[in-house]
Amino acid sequence: MPMLRRPSFATVLAFVLCAPSLASAASPDSPLACCADLEERIAELEATAANAGNRKVKLTVSGFLNEAIMFWDDGVERDATVVTNDNGRGRFAFRGLAKIDKEWSAGFRLEVGVRIENSKRFNQETLGTGGLDVRHAIWFIESKTWGRIALGNTGGAGEGATEMNLAKTFDVAKYSDPEDVALGLFLRRKDGSIVETPSGGFAWYRLLRDYGDQPGEGRRSDMVRYETPDIAGFIGLLNWGVDDAWEIGARYKAEFQGLRMVAAATYGENTFRRPTQGGYAFACLAELPGQPRDASCQQFGASASIMHDPTGLYANVAYGLAHDDLIEQTGRFRGVTGVEDESWFWAVEAGIQRKFMPIGTTTLFGQYYSDEGGSNARRNILEGGVESRILDTGYSYVGGGIVQMVDAAALELYLYYRHSTAEMTILPGVANNATPLALDLDDLDVVTAGALIRF
């Protein structure tokens, strides 16, 4: 029996448009007169109707929204701010994949981030900035035998290398990336005054290598990226970008005897200086304008996560180290003793993730982070009204909380607390032989409550 052909959208639309006339024209003298030109009208509609797109590329659309309230206490002021949780800010993503043959395929990834109020950039005086930003924009060609090569703006071997995490805390409370939890707030001294710079308040995240990233962690940038095929659970990564900045790294994934494990490690070098931070895989603090190599820094980062599925017990650990070759040669620190050219951190998270309730998995967790930021080659503070150089910084937090999954709604509800402490040693005034001074700084307490919903 022949199959009936489904009418096209244009045919159906033409019938709907003609239906009133068909009813009025049903007479012996002019049967169906209104539709004498039906074929022409159908052809016109088909020519002007929107195309369905490239049917050879399989398209997947996904994303989530992640909004929260952060309650904070800086020792003097208490307040609450509605924010986009930048641990995993809202986003929508388009992924395309097309098979060339049994061996080769090609595709793309386009992902746009959505912020309403940035959780890591609000302070006591202003709200965080919002808007859209391009997170990924790449095309790639992939071989089952030879791996994948991609070109565009994306993350390299260093992105996520210090953030491996099998638990549900990954997008809501990253254990090794503390900047996202209200560290745009200005640092206060014990006497209640805000630590000032010549251009305004000194934010907490400036303790972390000035721009807020933990040592060893990469960032998304313009690059050529190569990824090997999976070999016994290992994947190798290599990326090259602006002015020969490059990273190399590896990922590992395994399951055995009820245990799941993921791990990553990366090393990178950068010799590029730019006014903004978007053009390279990671930033150097020291800059020497006019020199053939105006920046030179290296970093290493690694992390691992392991979970025992029968019990739900899990642990995460991360470490990162960065070295700046030129910081002692900058005008700010030339001739100064005690300059710290390295920064490093370590962090841990432990907890249990089980389905205690029918609605979904519950994650109970505790976290600790410690960071030594080194000398700051980009920023001075004001001490007694006089610019003073930052010889060393320290930051740590301890915290814990809960994440509750609601499986029926693809919803993650979360509540957690962090207590942060800070250290800063400065060289008061302009004299290179001045006695270093340790500032007496206040602590910061933050409670975060919110939800992430996926689509």
C-alpha positions in Angstrom: 0.0 0.0 0.0 1.5 3.4 -1.0 2.5 5.7 1.8 0.6 9.0 2.1 2.8 12.0 1.8 2.5 14.5 4.6 1.5 17.9 3.3 4.1 20.7 3.5 3.6 23.7 5.8 3.1 25.9 2.7 0.3 23.6 1.4 -1.5 23.7 4.7 -1.2 27.4 5.0 -2.5 27.9 1.4 -5.5 25.7 2.2 -6.3 27.8 5.4 -6.0 31.0 3.5 -8.4 29.7 0.7 -10.9 28.0 3.0 -13.3 31.0 3.3 -13.3 31.6 -0.4 -13.8 27.9 -1.1 -17.0 28.0 0.9 -18.4 31.1 -0.8 -17.3 29.9 -4.3 -19.0 26.5 -4.2 -21.6 27.2 -7.0 -22.4 25.4 -10.3 -21.0 28.4 -12.2 -17.6 28.7 -10.4 -16.7 25.6 -8.5 -13.5 26.3 -6.5 -12.9 29.4 -8.6 -10.9 31.1 -5.8 -8.2 28.5 -6.0 -7.7 28.4 -9.8 -4.2 29.7 -9.1 -3.6 27.4 -6.1 -0.4 25.9 -7.5 1.1 29.4 -8.0 0.2 30.4 -4.5 1.7 27.3 -3.0 4.9 27.8 -4.9 5.1 31.4 -3.7 4.6 30.4 -0.1 7.2 27.7 -0.3 9.7 30.2 -1.8 9.1 32.6 1.1 8.8 30.2 4.0 11.8 29.9 6.4 14.2 27.1 5.7 14.7 24.4 8.3 18.4 24.9 8.2 21.3 22.4 7.6 19.8 19.0 8.2 23.2 17.4 7.9 24.4 18.9 11.2 22.8 17.5 14.4 22.1 20.5 16.7 21.8 20.3 20.5 20.5 23.2 22.6 21.1 23.3 26.3 21.8 25.6 29.2 20.8 26.7 32.7 20.0 29.7 34.9 21.7 30.1 38.3 20.5 32.9 40.6 21.1 33.4 44.3 21.0 35.7 47.3 24.3 36.4 49.1 24.1 37.5 52.7 27.4 39.1 53.7 29.0 40.6 56.8 32.4 42.5 56.4 32.8 43.3 60.0 31.1 46.7 59.8 28.3 46.4 57.3 25.7 43.6 56.8 23.6 43.3 53.7 22.1 41.0 51.1 22.5 41.1 47.3 20.6 39.2 44.6 23.2 37.9 42.1 23.9 35.6 39.2 26.0 32.9 40.9 29.3 33.1 38.9 30.4 29.6 40.1 28.2 28.6 37.1 26.6 31.6 35.6 23.5 31.3 33.4 24.2 30.3 29.8 22.7 28.9 26.6 24.7 26.7 24.3 24.4 25.4 20.8 26.4 22.3 19.8 26.5 21.0 16.2 27.9 17.7 15.0 28.0 16.2 11.5 29.4 12.8 10.4 31.8 13.0 7.4 32.3 9.2 7.3 33.0 6.4 9.8 36.3 8.0 10.9 35.8 11.7 10.6 33.3 14.3 11.9 33.0 18.1 12.1 31.1 20.4 14.4 30.9 23.6 16.4 30.2 24.9 19.8 28.7 28.3 20.5 28.0 29.2 24.1 26.9 32.5 25.6 27.0 33.4 29.3 24.2 35.4 31.0 24.7 37.6 34.0 22.2 39.7 35.8 24.4 40.9 38.7 27.9 39.4 38.9 28.4 37.6 42.2 32.2 38.3 42.1 32.1 42.0 41.2 29.6 43.7 43.5 30.9 45.7 46.5 29.7 47.8 49.4 29.0 50.8 47.0 27.9 49.3 43.7 26.2 46.3 42.2 28.0 43.8 40.0 27.8 44.3 36.2 25.5 42.2 34.1 25.2 41.3 30.4 26.1 38.7 27.9 29.5 37.3 27.1 30.8 34.7 24.6 32.1 31.7 26.5 32.9 29.4 23.5 32.9 30.0 19.8 34.7 27.3 17.9 34.6 24.9 15.0 36.4 21.6 15.1 37.3 18.5 13.0 37.6 15.2 14.8 39.1 11.8 14.0 38.5 8.7 16.1 42.1 7.8 15.5 43.9 11.1 15.5 41.8 13.2 17.9 40.3 16.7 17.6 41.6 20.0 16.4 39.6 23.2 17.2 39.9 26.9 16.3 38.3 29.9 18.0 37.6 31.2 21.5 37.5 28.5 24.1 39.2 27.0 27.1 42.6 25.3 26.8 44.5 22.7 28.8 44.4 24.9 31.9 40.7 25.7 32.0 39.2 23.5 34.8 42.5 21.8 35.5 42.3 22.9 39.2 38.6 22.3 39.5 37.9 18.6 39.0 34.8 17.7 40.9 32.3 14.8 40.7 29.9 16.3 43.2 26.9 18.5 42.6 28.8 21.5 44.1 30.6 22.1 40.8 28.3 24.8 39.3 27.2 26.3 42.6 30.1 26.3 45.1 33.5 25.6 43.5 36.0 24.6 46.2 39.1 25.9 44.4 37.7 29.1 42.8 36.8 31.4 45.8 36.6 34.6 43.8 33.0 33.9 42.7 31.5 34.1 46.2 31.4 37.9 46.9 35.1 38.6 46.7 34.4 41.8 44.9 33.6 43.3 48.3 36.2 45.8 49.6 38.7 44.6 52.2 38.4 46.3 55.6 40.9 46.9 58.3 40.1 46.0 61.9 39.4 49.6 62.6 36.5 49.5 60.1 38.1 51.5 57.4 38.2 50.2 53.8 41.6 49.4 52.4 42.1 52.1 49.7 44.1 52.3 46.4 44.7 55.5 44.5 41.7 54.6 42.3 39.3 53.3 45.0 38.7 50.4 47.4 40.9 47.2 47.3 38.7 44.2 46.6 39.1 40.8 48.3 39.8 39.1 45.0 42.9 41.3 44.4 44.5 39.1 47.1 44.5 36.3 44.4 47.2 37.4 42.0 45.3 40.7 41.6 42.9 39.5 38.9 41.2 36.8 41.0 42.1 33.5 39.3 43.8 30.8 41.4 47.3 29.9 40.3 47.5 27.1 37.8 44.0 27.8 36.4 43.6 28.8 32.7 41.0 31.0 31.1 39.1 31.0 27.8 40.9 32.8 25.0 41.6 32.8 21.2 43.5 29.7 20.4 44.2 26.6 18.3 43.5 23.6 20.5 44.4 19.9 20.0 42.9 17.0 21.9 44.0 13.4 21.6 41.6 10.5 21.5 41.0 8.6 24.7 43.8 6.2 25.5 43.1 4.0 28.5 41.2 6.8 30.2 43.8 9.5 29.4 43.3 12.5 27.1 46.1 14.8 26.1 45.6 18.6 25.5 47.7 21.2 23.8 46.8 24.8 22.9 48.6 27.8 21.4 47.4 31.4 21.2 48.4 35.0 21.1 52.1 35.8 21.1 53.1 32.2 21.6 51.2 31.7 24.9 50.7 27.9 25.2 49.5 25.2 27.6 49.9 21.5 27.7 47.9 19.1 29.9 46.1 15.8 30.4 42.8 14.6 31.7 42.1 11.2 33.3 38.8 9.4 34.0 38.2 5.9 35.4 35.8 3.6 37.2 36.7 0.6 39.3 35.2 -1.4 42.2 32.5 1.2 42.9 34.9 4.1 42.7 34.8 6.9 40.1 37.7 9.2 39.6 38.6 12.2 37.4 41.9 14.1 37.4 43.7 16.8 35.5 47.1 18.5 35.3 48.5 21.3 33.2 51.6 23.5 32.6 51.7 26.7 30.6 53.9 29.6 29.6 53.0 33.2 28.6 55.0 36.1 27.2 52.1 38.3 26.2 51.0 41.6 27.8 47.6 43.2 27.0 45.5 45.9 28.7 42.6 43.4 29.0 42.7 39.8 30.1 40.7 38.1 27.3 43.5 37.5 24.8 45.5 34.7 26.4 45.2 31.5 28.3 46.4 33.1 31.6 47.9 36.4 32.8 51.3 37.5 33.9 51.4 40.2 36.6 54.7 41.8 35.8 55.0 43.9 32.6 58.1 45.6 31.1 56.9 48.0 28.4 59.4 48.5 25.5 61.3 45.2 26.1 61.4 42.5 23.4 59.8 40.2 26.0 57.5 42.4 28.0 56.1 39.5 30.1 57.3 36.1 31.1 55.5 33.7 33.5 54.7 30.1 33.9 52.1 28.1 35.9 51.3 24.6 36.9 47.9 23.3 38.1 46.4 19.9 39.1 43.3 18.5 40.8 41.5 15.2 41.3 38.1 14.0 42.5 37.1 10.6 43.7 33.7 9.2 44.7 32.6 5.9 46.2 29.2 5.3 44.7 27.9 2.7 47.2 28.4 5.0 50.1 28.3 8.4 48.4 31.5 9.5 50.1 33.8 11.7 48.0 36.8 14.0 48.2 38.3 16.7 45.9 41.8 18.1 46.1 43.5 20.9 44.0 46.9 22.6 43.8 48.4 25.4 41.7 51.7 27.3 41.4 52.6 30.4 39.3 56.0 32.0 38.8 56.7 35.5 37.4 60.2 35.9 35.9 60.1 39.7 35.6 58.5 41.1 38.8 61.8 42.0 40.4 62.7 44.0 37.3 59.6 46.2 37.3 59.9 49.9 38.3 57.7 49.1 41.3 60.0 46.5 42.8 63.5 47.1 41.3 66.0 47.3 44.2 63.5 46.0 46.8 64.4 43.0 49.0 61.7 40.4 50.0 59.8 40.5 46.7 57.8 37.3 46.3 57.7 36.1 42.6 55.6 33.0 43.2 52.0 32.5 44.2 50.4 29.2 45.1 47.2 27.6 46.5 45.8 24.3 47.7 42.2 23.4 48.4 40.1 20.4 49.5 36.5 19.4 49.6 34.9 16.3 51.3 31.4 15.2 51.7 28.7 12.7 51.0 26.3 12.6 48.1 23.4 10.1 48.3 19.7 9.9 47.6 18.3 10.3 51.1 15.0 11.5 49.8 12.9 10.4 46.8 13.0 13.8 45.1 16.7 13.6 44.3 20.3 13.4 45.5 21.5 15.3 48.5 25.1 16.6 48.8 26.5 17.5 52.2 30.0 19.1 52.0 32.8 20.9 53.7 35.5 23.0 52.0 38.9 24.6 52.8 41.1 26.9 50.6 44.5 28.5 51.3 46.3 30.9 48.9 49.6 32.8 49.0 49.3 35.6 46.4 52.9 36.9 46.3 53.9 40.5 45.5 51.5 42.6 43.5 53.1 44.2 40.4 50.0 46.0 39.3 48.5 47.8 42.3 49.5 49.9 45.3 47.4 50.7 48.4 47.3 53.9 50.4 48.8 53.8 53.9 48.5 57.0 55.8 47.6 58.7 52.6 50.9 57.6 50.9 51.1 55.0 48.1 52.6 51.7 49.5 53.7 48.6 47.6 52.2 45.2 48.3 54.9 42.7 49.2 52.8 39.7 49.9 49.1 38.6 50.3 47.3 35.7 51.8 43.7 34.4 51.6 41.9 31.5 53.1 38.3 30.3 53.7 36.5 27.5 55.5 32.9 26.6 54.7 30.3 24.0 54.1 26.7 23.5 53.0 24.1 21.4 51.2 22.9 20.9 47.6 19.5 19.2 47.1 18.6 17.9 43.6 14.9 17.9 42.5 15.1 15.4 39.6 11.6 16.0 38.3 12.5 19.7 37.5 16.2 19.4 36.8 16.6 21.8 39.7 19.5 22.2 42.2 18.7 24.0 45.4 21.7 25.1 47.5 22.7 26.7 50.8 26.3 27.2 52.0 28.5 29.4 54.3 32.0 30.7 53.9 34.3 32.4 56.5 37.2 34.2 54.8 40.4 35.7 56.3 43.0 37.9 54.7 46.7 38.8 55.1 48.7 41.6 53.5 52.3 42.8 54.0 53.2 46.2 52.5 56.3 48.3 52.1 55.1 51.7 53.4 56.0 54.8 51.5 58.5 55.2 48.6 61.7 54.1 50.3 63.0 50.7 49.2 64.6 50.0 52.6 61.4 50.7 54.6 60.4 48.2 57.2 57.6 45.9 55.9 54.2 46.3 57.7 51.6 43.6 58.2 48.1 45.1 58.0 45.4 44.1 60.6 42.5 43.1 58.4 38.9 42.1 59.2 37.2 38.8 58.2 34.3 38.3 55.7 31.3 36.0 56.2 29.0 35.0 53.3 25.9 32.9 53.2 24.7 31.9 49.7 21.2 30.5 49.0 19.9 29.9 45.5 18.9 27.5 42.8 20.1 26.3 39.4 17.6 25.0 36.8 18.7 23.3 33.6 17.1 23.0 30.2 
